[in-house]
Amino acid sequence: MKPTTLYAYHMKADQRPRAEVPLDFSPLVGNWINTKPDTSYLVRVVLTQQDGHLIVRGYGVNESEPIDWGEVDAVPYAAGTSLMAGGFHAFYNLDRIETHLVANQKLGILVIQSYTRYLDGSGRTSHFAREFFHRL
């Protein structure tokens, strides 16, 4: 099949029409709590929509109270062929600790994979985690 537009195609999913309306972030927006109370990673994630952007604010586990990672822009992704946002990725650089968050939402559960590497000279091993969140 020869493409009829100037867009590149690498797989069938790339043959998506141009969207005239922005993605609907409502499936992702909210205050999400980790389903595992004794997690060692993220305890909470807050997703908001601000000026057409999807914003993520992560909270890491700490002894006394969660560590606020601050807000970063997230890149939203459509779920299948719909215009509903079903996932996102975001990047944090916190004092020479890099963490990529990659998430998808389905049936009211937000699944977040985190990929962390240490650039602080500590010698700690890079790692990933996958955890499940529900809306508060």
C-alpha positions as CSV (number, residue, x, y, z in Angstrom):
1,M,0.0,0.0,0.0
2,K,1.5,3.3,-1.1
3,P,0.8,6.2,1.3
4,T,-1.2,9.0,-0.2
5,T,0.1,11.7,2.2
6,L,3.5,13.0,3.2
7,Y,3.3,11.1,6.5
8,A,5.6,8.2,7.2
9,Y,4.1,4.8,7.9
10,H,6.0,2.1,9.7
11,M,3.0,0.0,10.8
12,K,-0.7,-0.1,10.4
13,A,-1.3,1.9,13.6
14,D,0.6,4.9,12.0
15,Q,-2.2,5.3,9.4
16,R,-4.2,7.4,11.8
17,P,-6.1,10.4,10.6
18,R,-5.2,13.9,11.8
19,A,-7.2,14.8,14.9
20,E,-9.2,18.0,14.7
21,V,-9.8,18.0,18.4
22,P,-7.3,17.5,21.3
23,L,-7.2,14.3,23.3
24,D,-9.6,14.0,26.2
25,F,-7.5,13.7,29.4
26,S,-10.4,12.8,31.7
27,P,-9.6,9.1,31.9
28,L,-6.2,10.1,33.4
29,V,-6.9,13.2,35.4
30,G,-7.2,12.7,39.2
31,N,-5.5,11.8,42.4
32,W,-4.2,8.2,42.1
33,I,-3.1,6.2,45.2
34,N,-0.8,3.1,45.1
35,T,-2.8,-0.1,45.7
36,K,0.2,-1.5,47.6
37,P,0.4,0.2,51.0
38,D,4.0,-0.9,51.7
39,T,5.4,0.2,48.4
40,S,9.0,1.4,48.2
41,Y,8.4,3.6,45.1
42,L,5.6,6.0,44.3
43,V,2.9,6.4,46.9
44,R,0.7,8.8,45.0
45,V,0.4,10.5,41.6
46,V,-1.7,13.5,40.8
47,L,-2.6,14.2,37.1
48,T,-4.1,17.5,36.1
49,Q,-4.9,19.3,32.9
50,Q,-3.5,22.8,32.6
51,D,-3.7,25.0,29.5
52,G,-4.1,21.9,27.2
53,H,-1.2,20.0,28.9
54,L,-1.2,16.9,31.0
55,I,0.7,17.6,34.2
56,V,2.0,14.9,36.6
57,R,3.0,15.4,40.2
58,G,4.6,12.4,41.8
59,Y,5.1,11.6,45.5
60,G,7.8,9.1,46.5
61,V,7.7,7.0,49.6
62,N,9.6,8.3,52.6
63,E,9.6,7.4,56.3
64,S,7.6,10.3,57.7
65,E,5.7,11.7,54.7
66,P,5.8,11.4,50.9
67,I,8.5,13.3,49.0
68,D,6.9,15.7,46.6
69,W,8.7,15.3,43.2
70,G,7.1,18.4,41.8
71,E,5.2,18.9,38.6
72,V,6.4,17.9,35.1
73,D,4.7,17.9,31.7
74,A,3.5,14.4,30.6
75,V,3.2,13.3,27.0
76,P,-0.3,11.8,26.7
77,Y,-1.2,9.0,24.3
78,A,-4.5,8.0,22.8
79,A,-6.0,4.7,23.7
80,G,-6.4,2.7,20.5
81,T,-8.3,4.6,17.8
82,S,-10.2,6.8,20.2
83,L,-9.4,10.4,21.2
84,M,-9.4,9.5,24.9
85,A,-6.0,9.6,26.6
86,G,-5.2,6.1,27.8
87,G,-1.6,6.6,28.8
88,F,1.4,8.9,29.2
89,H,5.1,9.1,29.8
90,A,6.9,11.7,31.9
91,F,10.5,12.4,32.9
92,Y,11.9,13.5,36.3
93,N,15.5,14.5,36.9
94,L,15.8,14.8,40.7
95,D,19.2,15.7,42.0
96,R,21.0,13.4,39.5
97,I,18.5,10.7,39.8
98,E,16.6,10.2,36.5
99,T,13.2,8.5,36.5
100,H,11.0,7.8,33.5
101,L,7.3,7.1,34.2
102,V,5.4,5.2,31.6
103,A,1.7,4.6,32.3
104,N,-1.5,3.3,31.0
105,Q,-5.0,3.4,32.4
106,K,-7.7,0.7,31.9
107,L,-10.8,-0.2,33.8
108,G,-10.1,2.4,36.5
109,I,-6.6,1.2,37.3
110,L,-3.5,3.2,36.4
111,V,-0.4,1.0,35.8
112,I,2.8,2.9,36.1
113,Q,6.2,1.6,35.2
114,S,9.2,3.6,36.6
115,Y,12.7,3.3,35.2
116,T,15.3,4.9,37.5
117,R,19.0,5.4,37.0
118,Y,21.5,7.0,39.4
119,L,24.0,9.6,38.0
120,D,25.1,10.7,41.5
121,G,28.2,8.5,41.8
122,S,26.6,6.3,44.5
123,G,27.0,3.1,42.5
124,R,23.4,2.1,43.0
125,T,21.9,-0.2,40.4
126,S,19.5,1.2,37.9
127,H,16.1,-0.5,38.3
128,F,12.5,-0.5,37.2
129,A,9.2,-1.1,39.0
130,R,5.6,-1.6,37.9
131,E,2.8,-0.6,40.3
132,F,-0.9,-0.2,40.3
133,F,-2.9,2.8,41.3
134,H,-6.6,3.6,41.9
135,R,-8.4,6.9,42.2
136,L,-8.7,8.4,45.6
